[in-house]
Amino acid sequence: MSGQKVPLSSHQISFLTRHQHASAWVLIKAHIGKQKDYKVFLYRGAQAIALFEDGLRNTKPVVMLKEKPLMWDKIFEVIKNVGSDS
């Protein structure tokens, strides 16, 4: 992923926009240089258009993780809690 652009397809954007009130999410693993150096960003489906148009740099994630190993339980907890607010 170069230049912080998020290469979502038109089908992905359409699906995520159509289901923006459901528990639809975008999970991005962005490498920063080396393969082992990465961050994981979690976005609501409703943010799909902003991600495509503005990229990672200008779209605030719901959560960003950089600790290794990846804390999947934290991601699932966010999805569970934030998803139930919709």
N, CA, C and O atoms as a CHARMM CRD file, in Angstrom:
* protein
*
  344
    1    1 MET  N      0.85300  -1.16800   0.00000 PROA 1      0.00000
    2    1 MET  CA     0.00000   0.00000   0.00000 PROA 1      0.00000
    3    1 MET  C      0.89800   1.23000   0.00000 PROA 1      0.00000
    4    1 MET  O      1.55700   1.54000   0.99200 PROA 1      0.00000
    5    2 SER  N      0.90900   1.92300  -1.13600 PROA 2      0.00000
    6    2 SER  CA     1.77700   3.08400  -1.21400 PROA 2      0.00000
    7    2 SER  C      0.96100   4.36600  -1.11400 PROA 2      0.00000
    8    2 SER  O     -0.18700   4.41800  -1.55500 PROA 2      0.00000
    9    3 GLY  N      1.55600   5.38400  -0.53800 PROA 3      0.00000
   10    3 GLY  CA     0.90100   6.67300  -0.43000 PROA 3      0.00000
   11    3 GLY  C     -0.33200   6.69400   0.44800 PROA 3      0.00000
   12    3 GLY  O     -1.14400   7.61300   0.34300 PROA 3      0.00000
   13    4 GLN  N     -0.49100   5.71900   1.29800 PROA 4      0.00000
   14    4 GLN  CA    -1.60700   5.66700   2.23600 PROA 4      0.00000
   15    4 GLN  C     -2.96900   5.51500   1.54500 PROA 4      0.00000
   16    4 GLN  O     -4.00400   5.67700   2.19200 PROA 4      0.00000
   17    5 LYS  N     -2.98300   5.20500   0.24100 PROA 5      0.00000
   18    5 LYS  CA    -4.23900   4.97900  -0.48400 PROA 5      0.00000
   19    5 LYS  C     -4.78800   3.61300  -0.09500 PROA 5      0.00000
   20    5 LYS  O     -4.03000   2.67600   0.15600 PROA 5      0.00000
   21    6 VAL  N     -6.10500   3.51200  -0.04800 PROA 6      0.00000
   22    6 VAL  CA    -6.76000   2.24100   0.25900 PROA 6      0.00000
   23    6 VAL  C     -7.45700   1.76900  -1.02200 PROA 6      0.00000
   24    6 VAL  O     -8.43800   2.37400  -1.45400 PROA 6      0.00000
   25    7 PRO  N     -6.95000   0.68800  -1.62900 PROA 7      0.00000
   26    7 PRO  CA    -7.47300   0.25000  -2.92100 PROA 7      0.00000
   27    7 PRO  C     -8.75800  -0.57500  -2.80600 PROA 7      0.00000
   28    7 PRO  O     -8.76700  -1.75300  -3.16500 PROA 7      0.00000
   29    8 LEU  N     -9.82200   0.01900  -2.31900 PROA 8      0.00000
   30    8 LEU  CA   -11.10300  -0.66900  -2.25400 PROA 8      0.00000
   31    8 LEU  C    -11.72700  -0.69200  -3.64500 PROA 8      0.00000
   32    8 LEU  O    -11.62700   0.28400  -4.39000 PROA 8      0.00000
   33    9 SER  N    -12.36900  -1.80000  -3.99400 PROA 9      0.00000
   34    9 SER  CA   -13.04000  -1.87700  -5.28800 PROA 9      0.00000
   35    9 SER  C    -14.39600  -1.17700  -5.20500 PROA 9      0.00000
   36    9 SER  O    -14.89900  -0.90100  -4.11600 PROA 9      0.00000
   37   10 SER  N    -14.97100  -0.89900  -6.35700 PROA 10     0.00000
   38   10 SER  CA   -16.29400  -0.26900  -6.37400 PROA 10     0.00000
   39   10 SER  C    -17.33000  -1.18500  -5.73600 PROA 10     0.00000
   40   10 SER  O    -18.28600  -0.70500  -5.12600 PROA 10     0.00000
   41   11 HSD  N    -17.15400  -2.50100  -5.86900 PROA 11     0.00000
   42   11 HSD  CA   -18.08000  -3.45100  -5.24600 PROA 11     0.00000
   43   11 HSD  C    -17.97000  -3.41400  -3.71900 PROA 11     0.00000
   44   11 HSD  O    -18.98200  -3.46400  -3.01900 PROA 11     0.00000
   45   12 GLN  N    -16.75000  -3.32600  -3.21100 PROA 12     0.00000
   46   12 GLN  CA   -16.55000  -3.23800  -1.76300 PROA 12     0.00000
   47   12 GLN  C    -17.15600  -1.95000  -1.21000 PROA 12     0.00000
   48   12 GLN  O    -17.83500  -1.97000  -0.18400 PROA 12     0.00000
   49   13 ILE  N    -16.91200  -0.84700  -1.88300 PROA 13     0.00000
   50   13 ILE  CA   -17.45700   0.43500  -1.43000 PROA 13     0.00000
   51   13 ILE  C    -18.97700   0.40000  -1.45000 PROA 13     0.00000
   52   13 ILE  O    -19.62500   0.86700  -0.51300 PROA 13     0.00000
   53   14 SER  N    -19.54200  -0.14900  -2.50700 PROA 14     0.00000
   54   14 SER  CA   -21.00000  -0.24300  -2.62900 PROA 14     0.00000
   55   14 SER  C    -21.58800  -1.08700  -1.50000 PROA 14     0.00000
   56   14 SER  O    -22.56100  -0.68300  -0.86300 PROA 14     0.00000
   57   15 PHE  N    -21.00200  -2.25400  -1.25300 PROA 15     0.00000
   58   15 PHE  CA   -21.49600  -3.13500  -0.19800 PROA 15     0.00000
   59   15 PHE  C    -21.41100  -2.45200   1.15900 PROA 15     0.00000
   60   15 PHE  O    -22.38400  -2.43800   1.91400 PROA 15     0.00000
   61   16 LEU  N    -20.24800  -1.88700   1.47000 PROA 16     0.00000
   62   16 LEU  CA   -20.03600  -1.26200   2.77700 PROA 16     0.00000
   63   16 LEU  C    -20.94400  -0.04800   2.97900 PROA 16     0.00000
   64   16 LEU  O    -21.42900   0.18700   4.08500 PROA 16     0.00000
   65   17 THR  N    -21.17200   0.71300   1.92400 PROA 17     0.00000
   66   17 THR  CA   -22.06000   1.87200   2.01200 PROA 17     0.00000
   67   17 THR  C    -23.50900   1.42800   2.19400 PROA 17     0.00000
   68   17 THR  O    -24.24600   1.99600   3.00000 PROA 17     0.00000
   69   18 ARG  N    -23.90800   0.40100   1.43400 PROA 18     0.00000
   70   18 ARG  CA   -25.28400  -0.09700   1.52300 PROA 18     0.00000
   71   18 ARG  C    -25.56300  -0.69800   2.90400 PROA 18     0.00000
   72   18 ARG  O    -26.69500  -0.65100   3.38600 PROA 18     0.00000
   73   19 HSD  N    -24.53300  -1.26000   3.53600 PROA 19     0.00000
   74   19 HSD  CA   -24.69500  -1.91900   4.83600 PROA 19     0.00000
   75   19 HSD  C    -24.03200  -1.11800   5.96200 PROA 19     0.00000
   76   19 HSD  O    -23.58400  -1.69100   6.95500 PROA 19     0.00000
   77   20 GLN  N    -23.97500   0.19100   5.80400 PROA 20     0.00000
   78   20 GLN  CA   -23.26300   1.01700   6.78400 PROA 20     0.00000
   79   20 GLN  C    -23.89400   1.02100   8.17300 PROA 20     0.00000
   80   20 GLN  O    -23.22700   1.37100   9.14600 PROA 20     0.00000
   81   21 HSD  N    -25.16200   0.64100   8.28400 PROA 21     0.00000
   82   21 HSD  CA   -25.80800   0.60100   9.59900 PROA 21     0.00000
   83   21 HSD  C    -25.69600  -0.77500  10.24700 PROA 21     0.00000
   84   21 HSD  O    -26.11700  -0.97100  11.38700 PROA 21     0.00000
   85   22 ALA  N    -25.12700  -1.72200   9.51200 PROA 22     0.00000
   86   22 ALA  CA   -24.89500  -3.06300  10.05500 PROA 22     0.00000
   87   22 ALA  C    -23.49300  -3.10400  10.65600 PROA 22     0.00000
   88   22 ALA  O    -22.77100  -2.10700  10.64100 PROA 22     0.00000
   89   23 SER  N    -23.12700  -4.23200  11.16600 PROA 23     0.00000
   90   23 SER  CA   -21.78400  -4.40100  11.70100 PROA 23     0.00000
   91   23 SER  C    -20.85200  -4.81000  10.55800 PROA 23     0.00000
   92   23 SER  O    -20.42300  -5.96000  10.46600 PROA 23     0.00000
   93   24 ALA  N    -20.55000  -3.83700   9.68800 PROA 24     0.00000
   94   24 ALA  CA   -19.65400  -4.04500   8.55300 PROA 24     0.00000
   95   24 ALA  C    -18.37400  -3.26100   8.82000 PROA 24     0.00000
   96   24 ALA  O    -18.42700  -2.08700   9.18400 PROA 24     0.00000
   97   25 TRP  N    -17.23000  -3.90600   8.64100 PROA 25     0.00000
   98   25 TRP  CA   -15.95800  -3.30800   9.03200 PROA 25     0.00000
   99   25 TRP  C    -14.91000  -3.44800   7.94300 PROA 25     0.00000
  100   25 TRP  O    -14.99600  -4.32600   7.08400 PROA 25     0.00000
  101   26 VAL  N    -13.91300  -2.56200   7.99300 PROA 26     0.00000
  102   26 VAL  CA   -12.75500  -2.63000   7.11300 PROA 26     0.00000
  103   26 VAL  C    -11.54000  -2.75600   8.03500 PROA 26     0.00000
  104   26 VAL  O    -11.29200  -1.89300   8.87700 PROA 26     0.00000
  105   27 LEU  N    -10.79400  -3.83700   7.86300 PROA 27     0.00000
  106   27 LEU  CA    -9.57100  -4.07700   8.64100 PROA 27     0.00000
  107   27 LEU  C     -8.40000  -3.96800   7.68300 PROA 27     0.00000
  108   27 LEU  O     -8.35700  -4.67200   6.67500 PROA 27     0.00000
  109   28 ILE  N     -7.45100  -3.09600   7.98500 PROA 28     0.00000
  110   28 ILE  CA    -6.31200  -2.86700   7.10100 PROA 28     0.00000
  111   28 ILE  C     -5.02100  -3.09700   7.87000 PROA 28     0.00000
  112   28 ILE  O     -4.81400  -2.55200   8.95400 PROA 28     0.00000
  113   29 LYS  N     -4.16500  -3.91400   7.28400 PROA 29     0.00000
  114   29 LYS  CA    -2.82800  -4.12700   7.81800 PROA 29     0.00000
  115   29 LYS  C     -1.88200  -3.35400   6.91200 PROA 29     0.00000
  116   29 LYS  O     -1.64400  -3.75600   5.77300 PROA 29     0.00000
  117   30 ALA  N     -1.34100  -2.24700   7.41000 PROA 30     0.00000
  118   30 ALA  CA    -0.48400  -1.36700   6.62400 PROA 30     0.00000
  119   30 ALA  C      0.96900  -1.55900   7.03700 PROA 30     0.00000
  120   30 ALA  O      1.32800  -1.37100   8.20000 PROA 30     0.00000
  121   31 HSD  N      1.79100  -1.93300   6.07700 PROA 31     0.00000
  122   31 HSD  CA     3.22200  -2.12100   6.33800 PROA 31     0.00000
  123   31 HSD  C      3.94200  -0.78900   6.20200 PROA 31     0.00000
  124   31 HSD  O      3.65500   0.01800   5.31800 PROA 31     0.00000
  125   32 ILE  N      4.87700  -0.59300   7.10000 PROA 32     0.00000
  126   32 ILE  CA     5.67500   0.61700   7.10400 PROA 32     0.00000
  127   32 ILE  C      7.11900   0.17100   6.93000 PROA 32     0.00000
  128   32 ILE  O      7.82700  -0.07600   7.90600 PROA 32     0.00000
  129   33 GLY  N      7.54400   0.07200   5.68500 PROA 33     0.00000
  130   33 GLY  CA     8.89500  -0.40800   5.42200 PROA 33     0.00000
  131   33 GLY  C      8.96800  -1.92200   5.45000 PROA 33     0.00000
  132   33 GLY  O      8.49200  -2.58900   4.53100 PROA 33     0.00000
  133   34 LYS  N      9.56300  -2.46900   6.50400 PROA 34     0.00000
  134   34 LYS  CA     9.79000  -3.91300   6.60300 PROA 34     0.00000
  135   34 LYS  C      8.48800  -4.67800   6.82400 PROA 34     0.00000
  136   34 LYS  O      7.51300  -4.13900   7.34700 PROA 34     0.00000
  137   35 GLN  N      8.49400  -5.93700   6.41700 PROA 35     0.00000
  138   35 GLN  CA     7.32600  -6.80500   6.55500 PROA 35     0.00000
  139   35 GLN  C      6.86500  -6.90800   8.01300 PROA 35     0.00000
  140   35 GLN  O      5.66400  -6.98300   8.27200 PROA 35     0.00000
  141   36 LYS  N      7.78900  -6.91200   8.95200 PROA 36     0.00000
  142   36 LYS  CA     7.43700  -7.06200  10.37100 PROA 36     0.00000
  143   36 LYS  C      6.98000  -5.75700  11.00700 PROA 36     0.00000
  144   36 LYS  O      6.45200  -5.76200  12.11900 PROA 36     0.00000
  145   37 ASP  N      7.17300  -4.66500  10.32900 PROA 37     0.00000
  146   37 ASP  CA     6.79900  -3.36200  10.86500 PROA 37     0.00000
  147   37 ASP  C      5.46300  -2.93700  10.25100 PROA 37     0.00000
  148   37 ASP  O      5.41600  -2.48000   9.10900 PROA 37     0.00000
  149   38 TYR  N      4.38800  -3.08800  11.00900 PROA 38     0.00000
  150   38 TYR  CA     3.05600  -2.78100  10.47700 PROA 38     0.00000
  151   38 TYR  C      2.14400  -2.25300  11.57400 PROA 38     0.00000
  152   38 TYR  O      2.42200  -2.37300  12.76700 PROA 38     0.00000
  153   39 LYS  N      1.04700  -1.66700  11.12100 PROA 39     0.00000
  154   39 LYS  CA    -0.03000  -1.23200  12.00900 PROA 39     0.00000
  155   39 LYS  C     -1.32100  -1.81100  11.45900 PROA 39     0.00000
  156   39 LYS  O     -1.44000  -2.05600  10.25800 PROA 39     0.00000
  157   40 VAL  N     -2.28700  -2.02900  12.34100 PROA 40     0.00000
  158   40 VAL  CA    -3.59400  -2.52600  11.93200 PROA 40     0.00000
  159   40 VAL  C     -4.62400  -1.45800  12.27000 PROA 40     0.00000
  160   40 VAL  O     -4.69200  -0.97200  13.39900 PROA 40     0.00000
  161   41 PHE  N     -5.42500  -1.10400  11.26800 PROA 41     0.00000
  162   41 PHE  CA    -6.45100  -0.08700  11.41000 PROA 41     0.00000
  163   41 PHE  C     -7.81300  -0.73900  11.24600 PROA 41     0.00000
  164   41 PHE  O     -7.99600  -1.59800  10.38400 PROA 41     0.00000
  165   42 LEU  N     -8.75900  -0.33500  12.06300 PROA 42     0.00000
  166   42 LEU  CA   -10.12600  -0.83200  11.96800 PROA 42     0.00000
  167   42 LEU  C    -11.04800   0.35700  11.72100 PROA 42     0.00000
  168   42 LEU  O    -11.04500   1.33100  12.47400 PROA 42     0.00000
  169   43 TYR  N    -11.83900   0.25800  10.65100 PROA 43     0.00000
  170   43 TYR  CA   -12.76800   1.31200  10.25900 PROA 43     0.00000
  171   43 TYR  C    -14.17800   0.75500  10.14600 PROA 43     0.00000
  172   43 TYR  O    -14.35900  -0.42600   9.85200 PROA 43     0.00000
  173   44 ARG  N    -15.17200   1.59600  10.37600 PROA 44     0.00000
  174   44 ARG  CA   -16.56700   1.22900  10.14000 PROA 44     0.00000
  175   44 ARG  C    -16.78100   1.15800   8.62900 PROA 44     0.00000
  176   44 ARG  O    -16.09900   1.83500   7.86000 PROA 44     0.00000
  177   45 GLY  N    -17.73000   0.33500   8.22400 PROA 45     0.00000
  178   45 GLY  CA   -18.07600   0.25700   6.81300 PROA 45     0.00000
  179   45 GLY  C    -18.50500   1.59100   6.25000 PROA 45     0.00000
  180   45 GLY  O    -18.27100   1.87500   5.07500 PROA 45     0.00000
  181   46 ALA  N    -19.13200   2.41900   7.07600 PROA 46     0.00000
  182   46 ALA  CA   -19.59800   3.74100   6.64900 PROA 46     0.00000
  183   46 ALA  C    -18.43800   4.65500   6.24700 PROA 46     0.00000
  184   46 ALA  O    -18.66800   5.68600   5.61400 PROA 46     0.00000
  185   47 GLN  N    -17.21600   4.30600   6.59400 PROA 47     0.00000
  186   47 GLN  CA   -16.04900   5.11400   6.26300 PROA 47     0.00000
  187   47 GLN  C    -15.40700   4.69800   4.93700 PROA 47     0.00000
  188   47 GLN  O    -14.35800   5.23300   4.58000 PROA 47     0.00000
  189   48 ALA  N    -16.00200   3.76900   4.20700 PROA 48     0.00000
  190   48 ALA  CA   -15.39800   3.20900   2.99500 PROA 48     0.00000
  191   48 ALA  C    -15.10300   4.28300   1.94600 PROA 48     0.00000
  192   48 ALA  O    -14.01900   4.30000   1.36200 PROA 48     0.00000
  193   49 ILE  N    -16.05200   5.16900   1.71000 PROA 49     0.00000
  194   49 ILE  CA   -15.83500   6.20600   0.68800 PROA 49     0.00000
  195   49 ILE  C    -14.69400   7.13600   1.10400 PROA 49     0.00000
  196   49 ILE  O    -13.84300   7.48400   0.28500 PROA 49     0.00000
  197   50 ALA  N    -14.67700   7.53400   2.36500 PROA 50     0.00000
  198   50 ALA  CA   -13.60200   8.40200   2.85900 PROA 50     0.00000
  199   50 ALA  C    -12.24700   7.70400   2.76000 PROA 50     0.00000
  200   50 ALA  O    -11.25200   8.33500   2.40300 PROA 50     0.00000
  201   51 LEU  N    -12.19900   6.41500   3.07300 PROA 51     0.00000
  202   51 LEU  CA   -10.94300   5.67200   2.96200 PROA 51     0.00000
  203   51 LEU  C    -10.44900   5.65100   1.52300 PROA 51     0.00000
  204   51 LEU  O     -9.26500   5.86700   1.26300 PROA 51     0.00000
  205   52 PHE  N    -11.35500   5.39300   0.59400 PROA 52     0.00000
  206   52 PHE  CA   -10.98200   5.33700  -0.81400 PROA 52     0.00000
  207   52 PHE  C    -10.53400   6.70700  -1.32400 PROA 52     0.00000
  208   52 PHE  O     -9.52300   6.81300  -2.01900 PROA 52     0.00000
  209   53 GLU  N    -11.27600   7.74300  -0.98300 PROA 53     0.00000
  210   53 GLU  CA   -10.97900   9.07900  -1.49700 PROA 53     0.00000
  211   53 GLU  C     -9.83700   9.77500  -0.76200 PROA 53     0.00000
  212   53 GLU  O     -9.00700  10.43500  -1.38800 PROA 53     0.00000
  213   54 ASP  N     -9.78900   9.63000   0.56400 PROA 54     0.00000
  214   54 ASP  CA    -8.83800  10.39300   1.37100 PROA 54     0.00000
  215   54 ASP  C     -7.67600   9.57200   1.90900 PROA 54     0.00000
  216   54 ASP  O     -6.66500  10.14000   2.32200 PROA 54     0.00000
  217   55 GLY  N     -7.79600   8.25400   1.91400 PROA 55     0.00000
  218   55 GLY  CA    -6.71700   7.39600   2.38500 PROA 55     0.00000
  219   55 GLY  C     -6.62700   7.28900   3.89400 PROA 55     0.00000
  220   55 GLY  O     -7.44600   7.84100   4.62900 PROA 55     0.00000
  221   56 LEU  N     -5.61600   6.56700   4.33400 PROA 56     0.00000
  222   56 LEU  CA    -5.41200   6.31700   5.76200 PROA 56     0.00000
  223   56 LEU  C     -5.04200   7.58100   6.52800 PROA 56     0.00000
  224   56 LEU  O     -5.46000   7.77500   7.67000 PROA 56     0.00000
  225   57 ARG  N     -4.28000   8.41000   5.90500 PROA 57     0.00000
  226   57 ARG  CA    -3.75800   9.59500   6.58600 PROA 57     0.00000
  227   57 ARG  C     -4.86100  10.55800   7.00900 PROA 57     0.00000
  228   57 ARG  O     -4.72800  11.23200   8.03000 PROA 57     0.00000
  229   58 ASN  N     -5.94700  10.63300   6.24400 PROA 58     0.00000
  230   58 ASN  CA    -6.99100  11.62300   6.50900 PROA 58     0.00000
  231   58 ASN  C     -8.30300  11.03300   7.01600 PROA 58     0.00000
  232   58 ASN  O     -9.29700  11.74900   7.13800 PROA 58     0.00000
  233   59 THR  N     -8.31500   9.73800   7.31100 PROA 59     0.00000
  234   59 THR  CA    -9.52600   9.09300   7.81700 PROA 59     0.00000
  235   59 THR  C     -9.20000   8.47700   9.17600 PROA 59     0.00000
  236   59 THR  O     -8.34300   7.59900   9.28100 PROA 59     0.00000
  237   60 LYS  N     -9.88400   8.94000  10.19800 PROA 60     0.00000
  238   60 LYS  CA    -9.59600   8.48200  11.56600 PROA 60     0.00000
  239   60 LYS  C    -10.16000   7.07400  11.79100 PROA 60     0.00000
  240   60 LYS  O    -11.35400   6.85000  11.59600 PROA 60     0.00000
  241   61 PRO  N     -9.30700   6.12400  12.20200 PROA 61     0.00000
  242   61 PRO  CA    -9.79600   4.77000  12.46800 PROA 61     0.00000
  243   61 PRO  C    -10.56200   4.69300  13.79000 PROA 61     0.00000
  244   61 PRO  O    -10.40000   5.54100  14.66700 PROA 61     0.00000
  245   62 VAL  N    -11.38400   3.67600  13.91100 PROA 62     0.00000
  246   62 VAL  CA   -12.06100   3.40100  15.18000 PROA 62     0.00000
  247   62 VAL  C    -11.00900   2.95700  16.18800 PROA 62     0.00000
  248   62 VAL  O    -11.04600   3.33200  17.36000 PROA 62     0.00000
  249   63 VAL  N    -10.07700   2.15400  15.70500 PROA 63     0.00000
  250   63 VAL  CA    -8.96200   1.71300  16.54700 PROA 63     0.00000
  251   63 VAL  C     -7.74900   1.46600  15.66200 PROA 63     0.00000
  252   63 VAL  O     -7.88200   1.06400  14.50600 PROA 63     0.00000
  253   64 MET  N     -6.54900   1.71300  16.22400 PROA 64     0.00000
  254   64 MET  CA    -5.29600   1.44600  15.54400 PROA 64     0.00000
  255   64 MET  C     -4.42000   0.65500  16.51000 PROA 64     0.00000
  256   64 MET  O     -4.21800   1.05400  17.65700 PROA 64     0.00000
  257   65 LEU  N     -3.91000  -0.45700  16.03100 PROA 65     0.00000
  258   65 LEU  CA    -3.05200  -1.30600  16.86000 PROA 65     0.00000
  259   65 LEU  C     -1.67300  -1.41200  16.23800 PROA 65     0.00000
  260   65 LEU  O     -1.54400  -1.57500  15.02500 PROA 65     0.00000
  261   66 LYS  N     -0.64000  -1.32000  17.06800 PROA 66     0.00000
  262   66 LYS  CA     0.70800  -1.50600  16.55800 PROA 66     0.00000
  263   66 LYS  C      1.50600  -2.49100  17.39200 PROA 66     0.00000
  264   66 LYS  O      2.63400  -2.83300  17.03800 PROA 66     0.00000
  265   67 GLU  N      0.93200  -2.95300  18.50100 PROA 67     0.00000
  266   67 GLU  CA     1.67000  -3.89000  19.34000 PROA 67     0.00000
  267   67 GLU  C      1.68100  -5.27700  18.68700 PROA 67     0.00000
  268   67 GLU  O      0.71400  -5.68200  18.04000 PROA 67     0.00000
  269   68 LYS  N      2.77000  -5.97900  18.86700 PROA 68     0.00000
  270   68 LYS  CA     2.91300  -7.33700  18.35600 PROA 68     0.00000
  271   68 LYS  C      3.05600  -8.27400  19.54900 PROA 68     0.00000
  272   68 LYS  O      3.72400  -7.91700  20.52000 PROA 68     0.00000
  273   69 PRO  N      2.46800  -9.43100  19.51000 PROA 69     0.00000
  274   69 PRO  CA     1.59800  -9.94000  18.46200 PROA 69     0.00000
  275   69 PRO  C      0.26300  -9.19000  18.46800 PROA 69     0.00000
  276   69 PRO  O     -0.11200  -8.54900  19.45000 PROA 69     0.00000
  277   70 LEU  N     -0.42700  -9.29300  17.35000 PROA 70     0.00000
  278   70 LEU  CA    -1.69900  -8.60800  17.18600 PROA 70     0.00000
  279   70 LEU  C     -2.70800  -9.09600  18.21500 PROA 70     0.00000
  280   70 LEU  O     -2.86100 -10.30000  18.42200 PROA 70     0.00000
  281   71 MET  N     -3.38900  -8.16700  18.85200 PROA 71     0.00000
  282   71 MET  CA    -4.36200  -8.48500  19.89800 PROA 71     0.00000
  283   71 MET  C     -5.75300  -8.63400  19.29100 PROA 71     0.00000
  284   71 MET  O     -6.54400  -7.69100  19.30000 PROA 71     0.00000
  285   72 TRP  N     -6.04500  -9.81500  18.76800 PROA 72     0.00000
  286   72 TRP  CA    -7.34000 -10.05500  18.12800 PROA 72     0.00000
  287   72 TRP  C     -8.49600  -9.85800  19.09100 PROA 72     0.00000
  288   72 TRP  O     -9.56600  -9.40400  18.68700 PROA 72     0.00000
  289   73 ASP  N     -8.29700 -10.19400  20.36600 PROA 73     0.00000
  290   73 ASP  CA    -9.37800 -10.02900  21.33400 PROA 73     0.00000
  291   73 ASP  C     -9.77600  -8.55200  21.47000 PROA 73     0.00000
  292   73 ASP  O    -10.95300  -8.24700  21.66500 PROA 73     0.00000
  293   74 LYS  N     -8.81100  -7.64300  21.36900 PROA 74     0.00000
  294   74 LYS  CA    -9.11300  -6.21500  21.43800 PROA 74     0.00000
  295   74 LYS  C     -9.93900  -5.78600  20.21600 PROA 74     0.00000
  296   74 LYS  O    -10.89000  -5.01500  20.34500 PROA 74     0.00000
  297   75 ILE  N     -9.57200  -6.28400  19.04300 PROA 75     0.00000
  298   75 ILE  CA   -10.31400  -5.96700  17.82400 PROA 75     0.00000
  299   75 ILE  C    -11.74500  -6.47500  17.93300 PROA 75     0.00000
  300   75 ILE  O    -12.68700  -5.74100  17.63200 PROA 75     0.00000
  301   76 PHE  N    -11.91800  -7.72700  18.36200 PROA 76     0.00000
  302   76 PHE  CA   -13.26000  -8.29800  18.47800 PROA 76     0.00000
  303   76 PHE  C    -14.09100  -7.56900  19.53000 PROA 76     0.00000
  304   76 PHE  O    -15.30200  -7.42100  19.36400 PROA 76     0.00000
  305   77 GLU  N    -13.46500  -7.11900  20.59600 PROA 77     0.00000
  306   77 GLU  CA   -14.17800  -6.37300  21.63600 PROA 77     0.00000
  307   77 GLU  C    -14.68400  -5.03300  21.09700 PROA 77     0.00000
  308   77 GLU  O    -15.80700  -4.62400  21.39000 PROA 77     0.00000
  309   78 VAL  N    -13.85200  -4.35500  20.31000 PROA 78     0.00000
  310   78 VAL  CA   -14.27000  -3.09000  19.69600 PROA 78     0.00000
  311   78 VAL  C    -15.44400  -3.33300  18.76300 PROA 78     0.00000
  312   78 VAL  O    -16.43500  -2.60400  18.80500 PROA 78     0.00000
  313   79 ILE  N    -15.33800  -4.36300  17.91300 PROA 79     0.00000
  314   79 ILE  CA   -16.41800  -4.67400  16.97800 PROA 79     0.00000
  315   79 ILE  C    -17.70900  -4.99000  17.73600 PROA 79     0.00000
  316   79 ILE  O    -18.78700  -4.53900  17.35000 PROA 79     0.00000
  317   80 LYS  N    -17.59400  -5.75000  18.79400 PROA 80     0.00000
  318   80 LYS  CA   -18.76500  -6.12500  19.58000 PROA 80     0.00000
  319   80 LYS  C    -19.40800  -4.89300  20.23700 PROA 80     0.00000
  320   80 LYS  O    -20.62600  -4.72300  20.17900 PROA 80     0.00000
  321   81 ASN  N    -18.60100  -4.05100  20.84800 PROA 81     0.00000
  322   81 ASN  CA   -19.12200  -2.89600  21.58400 PROA 81     0.00000
  323   81 ASN  C    -19.57800  -1.76600  20.67100 PROA 81     0.00000
  324   81 ASN  O    -20.65900  -1.21200  20.87300 PROA 81     0.00000
  325   82 VAL  N    -18.79300  -1.42200  19.69100 PROA 82     0.00000
  326   82 VAL  CA   -19.15100  -0.33900  18.78400 PROA 82     0.00000
  327   82 VAL  C    -20.28100  -0.80300  17.87500 PROA 82     0.00000
  328   82 VAL  O    -21.19300  -0.03600  17.56600 PROA 82     0.00000
  329   83 GLY  N    -20.21700  -2.05500  17.45000 PROA 83     0.00000
  330   83 GLY  CA   -21.27200  -2.60500  16.58900 PROA 83     0.00000
  331   83 GLY  C    -22.62900  -2.61300  17.24700 PROA 83     0.00000
  332   83 GLY  O    -23.64400  -2.47200  16.56500 PROA 83     0.00000
  333   84 SER  N    -22.67500  -2.77400  18.55800 PROA 84     0.00000
  334   84 SER  CA   -23.96500  -2.81200  19.25400 PROA 84     0.00000
  335   84 SER  C    -24.55700  -1.41600  19.44400 PROA 84     0.00000
  336   84 SER  O    -25.73600  -1.28000  19.77300 PROA 84     0.00000
  337   85 ASP  N    -23.72800  -0.36200  19.23500 PROA 85     0.00000
  338   85 ASP  CA   -24.21700   1.01200  19.34600 PROA 85     0.00000
  339   85 ASP  C    -25.03200   1.42600  18.13000 PROA 85     0.00000
  340   85 ASP  O    -25.82800   2.36200  18.20900 PROA 85     0.00000
  341   86 SER  N    -24.84200   0.74000  17.00300 PROA 86     0.00000
  342   86 SER  CA   -25.50600   1.13300  15.74900 PROA 86     0.00000
  343   86 SER  C    -26.96400   0.79100  15.76200 PROA 86     0.00000
  344   86 SER  O    -27.66900   1.05300  14.78700 PROA 86     0.00000
